[in-house]
Amino acid sequence: MPPIARRGLALVVSAPSGAGKTTLCHRLLNAEPDIVLSVSVTTRPARAGEQDGVDYVYLSQDEFQEMRAAGDLLEWARVFENYYGTPRQPVEERLSQGKDVLFDIDWQGAQQLSEKLTQDLVRVFILPPSANVLKDRLKRRGLDSPEVVSTRLSRASDEISHWAQYDYVIVNESLDISADQLRAILVAERARRERRIGLARFVRELQGDL
């Protein structure tokens, strides 16, 4: 018996900077080969070690605005003076093929996706175990200047205030436990009755064989 056909799901993971979102997303991608990360476009410069087309697609301000005006973005946002967005075509193609897509985006992007991918969207918010832990993580990772760290901390409270808009919330006290929880959410959502578009046919054939 072939696998039961299903429509792919769009798994959105959001969090304030420093909550561990990126690490958890990488763990999920390593554990689940059938889900891929949506590669966003951005106008911010590449950081050390980042690759164009792998981490982001890096665009000029004009190129980004052209995509937005043409309706080629599922969502977009301005964050810390730079623009980020999700290209429409590769996501819609993968979902229609029954494949899953992971989104590492903020609450603004999740809100826009909820309007366009209504049946396919699953939203997870990652919280730090405490404010002190969040502050320490941002300072220790050494990616940003003290000014940027201060700005990120001042925005964290606003970002956290959107937690109730999500389907699931994970408090990331332990990376191992949080990674297991995120993977469990994916596995459970794949089994939803309404997402398994081949289930009715499977049941009819099953009954016919009894």
C-alpha positions in Angstrom: 0.0 0.0 0.0 1.5 3.4 -1.0 1.8 6.1 1.6 -1.4 8.1 2.3 -1.2 11.4 0.3 -1.2 14.6 2.3 -0.7 18.2 1.8 2.5 19.8 3.2 2.5 22.0 6.2 4.1 25.3 6.9 5.8 25.3 10.3 6.5 28.8 11.6 8.9 29.2 14.5 9.2 32.6 16.1 10.9 34.0 19.2 12.7 37.1 20.5 16.4 37.3 19.6 18.4 35.0 21.9 15.7 32.6 22.8 17.3 29.7 20.8 15.0 29.7 17.8 17.8 29.2 15.2 19.5 26.4 17.0 16.1 24.6 17.5 15.3 25.0 13.8 18.7 23.5 12.8 18.2 20.5 15.1 14.8 19.9 13.5 16.2 20.1 10.0 18.9 17.6 11.0 16.4 15.2 12.6 13.7 15.4 9.9 15.0 15.2 6.3 11.5 15.7 4.8 11.2 19.3 5.9 13.2 22.1 4.4 14.0 25.7 5.5 12.3 28.4 3.6 15.1 30.7 2.4 14.1 34.3 2.9 15.2 37.3 0.9 16.8 40.2 2.8 18.3 43.6 2.3 20.8 43.2 5.2 24.4 42.5 4.5 25.6 38.9 4.9 27.3 38.0 8.2 30.6 36.1 8.4 30.1 32.6 7.3 26.7 33.1 5.6 26.1 32.0 2.1 23.9 33.7 -0.5 21.1 31.3 -1.4 21.6 29.1 1.6 21.2 31.4 4.6 19.4 34.2 2.8 19.1 35.6 -0.7 20.7 39.0 -0.4 18.9 41.8 -2.4 19.3 45.5 -2.8 16.5 47.7 -1.5 15.2 48.2 -5.1 15.2 44.5 -5.9 13.2 43.8 -2.7 10.6 46.5 -3.4 10.1 45.1 -6.9 9.3 41.6 -5.5 6.9 43.1 -3.0 5.1 45.2 -5.5 4.7 42.3 -7.9 3.1 40.1 -5.2 6.0 37.7 -5.2 6.3 37.6 -1.4 4.1 35.7 1.0 5.2 37.9 3.8 7.6 40.7 4.5 8.7 42.9 7.3 11.2 45.6 8.2 13.4 44.6 11.2 16.2 46.8 12.5 16.4 49.0 9.3 16.5 46.0 7.0 13.8 44.2 5.0 13.0 40.4 5.1 10.5 38.4 3.0 9.4 35.0 1.9 9.3 34.2 -1.8 5.9 32.8 -2.8 6.6 30.3 -5.6 8.9 27.8 -4.0 6.7 27.5 -0.8 3.4 27.0 -2.7 5.0 24.4 -5.0 6.4 22.4 -2.1 3.2 22.4 -0.1 1.2 21.2 -3.1 3.6 18.3 -3.5 3.0 17.2 0.1 6.3 18.5 1.4 6.9 20.5 4.6 8.5 24.0 4.9 10.0 25.5 8.0 9.9 29.2 8.6 12.3 31.0 10.9 10.5 34.4 11.0 9.1 36.9 13.4 5.5 37.5 14.6 4.8 40.0 11.8 5.7 37.4 9.1 3.6 34.8 10.9 0.6 37.1 11.0 0.9 37.6 7.2 1.3 33.9 6.5 -1.8 33.2 8.6 -3.8 35.1 6.0 -2.4 33.3 3.0 -1.7 29.8 4.2 -4.7 29.3 6.4 -5.1 25.6 6.1 -1.3 24.8 6.0 0.1 26.9 8.9 1.3 25.7 12.2 2.8 28.3 14.5 5.3 27.7 17.4 6.6 30.4 19.7 9.9 30.0 21.6 10.3 31.7 25.0 13.4 32.0 27.1 13.3 30.6 30.7 13.9 34.0 32.1 14.8 37.6 31.2 18.3 37.2 32.7 19.0 34.1 30.5 17.9 36.1 27.4 20.1 39.0 28.3 23.1 36.7 28.9 22.6 34.8 25.6 22.5 38.0 23.5 25.7 39.3 25.1 27.6 36.0 24.9 26.9 35.2 21.3 29.0 38.2 20.2 27.2 38.8 16.9 26.1 42.4 17.5 27.4 45.6 18.9 26.4 46.7 22.4 24.0 49.2 20.8 22.3 46.5 18.7 22.0 44.2 21.8 20.4 47.0 23.7 17.9 47.5 20.9 17.1 43.8 20.7 16.4 43.7 24.4 14.1 46.7 24.2 12.1 44.9 21.5 12.0 41.6 23.2 9.0 42.5 25.5 7.0 43.6 22.5 7.8 40.4 20.5 7.0 38.2 23.5 3.6 39.9 23.8 2.5 38.1 20.7 2.9 34.6 22.1 -0.9 34.1 22.3 -1.2 34.3 18.6 0.6 30.9 18.2 -0.7 27.4 18.3 2.1 26.1 20.5 4.6 27.6 23.0 7.9 26.1 24.0 9.9 27.5 27.0 13.5 26.8 26.0 15.2 25.9 29.2 16.8 22.8 27.8 17.7 22.6 24.2 17.4 18.8 24.1 13.9 18.9 25.6 12.8 21.8 23.5 14.1 20.1 20.3 12.1 17.0 21.2 8.9 19.1 21.7 9.3 20.8 18.4 9.8 17.6 16.6 6.7 16.1 18.3 4.6 19.0 17.2 5.7 18.4 13.6 5.0 14.6 13.8 1.5 15.2 15.3 0.5 17.9 12.8 1.5 15.7 9.9 -1.1 13.2 11.1 -4.0 15.6 11.2 -7.1 14.2 9.5 -7.8 17.2 7.4 -4.2 17.4 6.1 -4.2 13.8 4.9 -6.0 14.3 1.6 -5.6 10.6 0.7 -7.2 9.3 3.9 -10.8 9.0 2.6 -9.7 6.9 -0.3 -7.5 4.8 2.0 -10.4 4.1 4.3 -12.8 3.2 1.4 -10.3 0.7 0.1 -9.7 -0.7 3.6 -13.4 -1.2 4.1 -13.8 -2.8 0.7 -11.2 -5.4 1.6 -12.9 -6.4 4.8 
